[in-house]
Amino acid sequence: RLVKLRSALNASRLDAILVTKPENRRYLSGFTGSAGYLFITSNQALLATDFRYVEQAKNQSHDFEIVQTTDRWSWLKTILSKLKTTKIGIEAEHMSITINQQLISTFDDMPTETKPVFIPTNSLIETQRTIKDSTEIHGIKTAIEIAETAMMNVTSTILEGQTEKEIAWNLEKTMRELGADGPSFDTIVAAGPNGAMPHHRPSDRTIAMGDPIVIDMGARVNGYCSDITRTICIGDPDETFHKVYDTVLGAQLAAIELIKPGISGEEADSYARNVINASPYAETFGHSLGHGVGLAVHELPTLSPKSE
């Protein structure tokens, strides 16, 4: 992974990169702590973290030199004062303006000719993460299997009178019992009219006969995520439910059948969108077809009308 990243740095004409996004930090170093930075050059790999995580970092990140920090950026100033490293990439999408200003101001007293220049990068590491190795694929598959098993076990026991919150808790508890580290995001259970809100938070609404229930959930296993959505109905669904459900299912199956290596995300999205556009629900498909999963529950590649 470091070899590939260094090749990307060279192609971008960067001397180094400062990694601040937690998922990217873990991807490159294996470090699972909640605080730390990576600084990577063509021949150096440093992991800077505070006293709470030094021992953990030593155990998890064998390819990195561990630097103990006392504040946010003084460690980097010390390192750069010894290196001829001036063009440093930063993860612009994941660094706030405030932190960026603190970073730059750390070097205000350095001579102009040696002062580092911080250059915004866009998805440099995320692009590398789109292609999963066998260990990552195994982790994602395990996370999917756990989520699907929990979904089947719990939905088969849903009764009239249960609340959305109860069902959500049962799903999360079951995923943990099956081996998940936890949910990959807050579980969504949306019954009846609440199903019209894609990111509805489970409430005390009780399930009634005939209610359609949208469940959006995922498991996290060794850092890797799954994300599945299912719609079920307690009792007999009405005719509208059947029409909408069958339309969406047809679009999904068409996409699964037609997607292949080499196509763009826009083309993949169109396979499903064409099915829905030919139905009475053409104006209601405001979402995109899908997205990648990995260390983050939403990551590249995206399958949408704007995805090249």
Salt bridges, closest charged atoms under 4 A:
ASP50 OD2 - ARG52 NH2 2.80
GLU55 OE2 - LYS58 NZ 3.81
ASP109 OD1 - LYS77 NZ 2.67
GLU126 OE2 - LYS21 NZ 3.46
GLU126 OE2 - HIS94 NE2 2.84
ASP133 OD2 - ARG1 NH2 2.84
GLU136 OE1 - ARG1 NH2 3.61
GLU148 OE2 - ARG230 NH2 3.24
GLU164 OE1 - HIS200 NE2 2.78
GLU177 OE2 - LYS173 NZ 3.92
ASP186 OD2 - ARG201 NH1 3.76
ASP204 OD1 - LYS165 NZ 3.73
ASP211 OD2 - ARG205 NH1 2.78
ASP227 OD2 - HIS291 NE2 3.09
GLU239 OE2 - LYS243 NZ 3.41
ASP269 OD1 - ARG273 NE 2.61
GLU299 OE1 - ARG129 NH2 2.44
GLU299 OE2 - LYS132 NZ 2.48
